[in-house]
Amino acid sequence: MSVRTSRAVISVLLPFRDAAATIDAALASVLAEPEVDEVVAVDDSSSDDSPPRVAEHARKDPRVRLV
């Protein structure tokens, strides 16, 4: 008899707006969790440089998507 183990698939929805001061730390914290398979970062009309910061994370880590 074989034992099947399954791993939970965890997706994180990360809404943000004008979060340049905190978005890098927030993404680093989420991505440090080995269970996280994807991060969907949703920009709510930011007027600062948080969207380009998230885009840079998305270029470096395929688990990150910017919406």
C-alpha positions, 0 to 999 in steps of 0.5 A, a space after each residue: 500500500 502506498 502513501 499519497 501525500 498532497 501539498 496544498 496549493 496556496 494563492 495569495 491575493 495582494 491588493 495595494 495602492 500607493 504602497 511603495 514604502 511597504 510593497 517590497 517587504 510585503 512581497 518578500 514576506 509572502 514569497 518566503 513561505 514555501 507553500 505559496 505557489 502564486 501571488 496576484 498583486 492587484 494595483 488599485 490605481 497607485 500614483 507612486 512607484 509601487 507598480 514598477 516595484 511589483 513588476 520587478 518582482 514579477 520579472 524575477 519570480 514567476 510566482 508573482 503576477 501584477 494585475 
